[in-house]
């Protein structure tokens, strides 16, 4: 192996090592900068009778045309329409 080929192989090895170090640093920086993943919001409760869905007493009633009953719980935010 000639001197030029040996020098070229050493330069290539040094460049590969440098690239690995740079890629590793970039990956670490992007993980730190990324905002935390949002927590999954719970699915709304399935439609059930009002008395089973919300036991709170503080309810804000709405008068609506054509609806028999409509209220929102001021404690948990549950909305009931019938």
Buried (B, 14 or more C-beta within 10 A) or exposed (E): EEEEEEEEEEEEEEEEEEEEEEEEEEEEEEEEEEEEEEEEEEEEEEEEEBEEBBEEEEBEEEEEEEEEEBBBBEEEEBBBEE
